[in-house]
Amino acid sequence: MNPFSDPFARIRDNVASVQARIADAAHRSGRSSSAVRLVAVTKYVDAAMAGLLVKAGLTDLGESRPQELWSKAAALADLAPHWHLVGHLQSNKVRRTLPLKPLIHSADSLKILEATSREAQGLGLTSELLLEVNVSGDAAKHGFAPAEVAPLLPRIAALGHIKVTGLMTMASREGDEGRARREFAALRELRDRLAAACPPEVSLGELSMGMSGDYQVAIEEGATMVRLGSVLFEGLTGQPTP
Ligand SMILES: *Cc1c(COP(=O)(O)O)cnc(C)c1O
């Protein structure tokens, strides 16, 4: 059958096979599949296609650009997915983003944490964020250097109306599976070291790591959330495959 004739069937198949791989990887790391949340990144597709993911049973959708998050959240309001912002957030986009109550995976400066705290207070809500860490040291990537995080935690703890619940990273673009594995392990080890001296206002339970090309490795190394785009759209709309 031509997959374009029934995109929903294709998406359902893709979701099922990804979920099976997530479960296998979780079991290899001694955890149950419910310990790993699948965030479906919809940046390659339109709102209608993103909606098919929700109809296929996924409840967590992610976007990397705030403007796309705003427009897809409006288009899919009836389906009420839980949104995730996985890409860089600029201060001037915070006010419009927070009412959508996304989990922000990409807090990458004290400035953006302060802006989020301030705007969340104004809106009367509490925003959840992860700290993005540039484990690979790639100059083109956003994120805190690993050594910057410990001194930051007391300052984050002093900010109201935000809740930091974990860390996020992206593996190097170039590099093999072994390199990605070392980078994911480095994020987990950083988290374990920080946890010893973490203020009670901050929790570091979540590890958002792993994309289409490396999510199984990330889960083996302790990911609690994987951010998957292209693997969910294989066979559809000519999307890149990892
Ligand atoms: C695009 C994107 C993803 C998903 O990428 P795929 O390789 O298509 O799975 C995950 N995380 C971030 C931050 C992204 O920008």
The ligand as an SDF file (V2000), in Angstrom:
LIG
                    3D

 15 15  0  0  0  0  0  0  0  0999 V2000
   14.5910   18.2340   16.2080 C   0  0  0  0  0  0  0  0  0  0  0  0
   14.9370   17.9460   17.5990 C   0  0  0  0  0  0  0  0  0  0  0  0
   14.7400   16.6660   18.1280 C   0  0  0  0  0  0  0  0  0  0  0  0
   14.2110   15.5030   17.3070 C   0  0  0  0  0  0  0  0  0  0  0  0
   15.1410   15.1750   16.3340 O   0  0  0  0  0  0  0  0  0  0  0  0
   15.0620   13.8170   15.4920 P   0  0  0  0  0  0  0  0  0  0  0  0
   16.4930   13.4890   15.2440 O   0  0  0  0  0  0  0  0  0  0  0  0
   14.3060   14.1290   14.2730 O   0  0  0  0  0  0  0  0  0  0  0  0
   14.4240   12.8000   16.3410 O   0  0  0  0  0  0  0  0  0  0  0  0
   15.0630   16.4590   19.4570 C   0  0  0  0  0  0  0  0  0  0  0  0
   15.5510   17.4470   20.2360 N   0  0  0  0  0  0  0  0  0  0  0  0
   15.7560   18.6910   19.7670 C   0  0  0  0  0  0  0  0  0  0  0  0
   16.3050   19.7280   20.6800 C   0  0  0  0  0  0  0  0  0  0  0  0
   15.4570   18.9780   18.4370 C   0  0  0  0  0  0  0  0  0  0  0  0
   15.6720   20.2200   17.9750 O   0  0  0  0  0  0  0  0  0  0  0  0
  1  2  1  0
  2  3  1  0
  2 14  2  0
  3  4  1  0
  3 10  2  0
  4  5  1  0
  5  6  1  0
  6  7  2  0
  6  8  1  0
  6  9  1  0
 10 11  1  0
 11 12  2  0
 12 13  1  0
 12 14  1  0
 14 15  1  0
M  END
$$$$
